[in-house]
Amino acid sequence: MTLDAFEASLANPVPPSGLTPLLEALWHERRGNWARAHELAQAIEDVAGARVHAYLHRREGDLANAGYWYRRAARRAETGPLDEEWRAIVVDLLGL
């Protein structure tokens, strides 16, 4: 799947089949369901899960909590536009 196809899928009422839980989390967040996105991301206990978790808390505005998750992801805390961070994570998770 391409980034464009992933973004186009946001017009649908359900996520595309076959998404990883983290891509599904980002799909739900973008559609306005932060709680479902957080539930999915919180269940993934690896570096990629921590990165998505950090992004979600940053989007929420909880920068202290986001900082904790960025450290767990071994990444510097992001400070740029949230939409750019979302796209960068999606691209990485899609393996593009």
Secondary structure, 3 states (H helix, E strand, C coil): CCHHHHHHHHHCCCCCCCCCHHHHHHHHHHCCCHHHHHHHHHCCCCHHHHHHHHHHHHHHCCHHHHHHHHHHCCCCCCCCCHHHHHHHHHHHHHCC
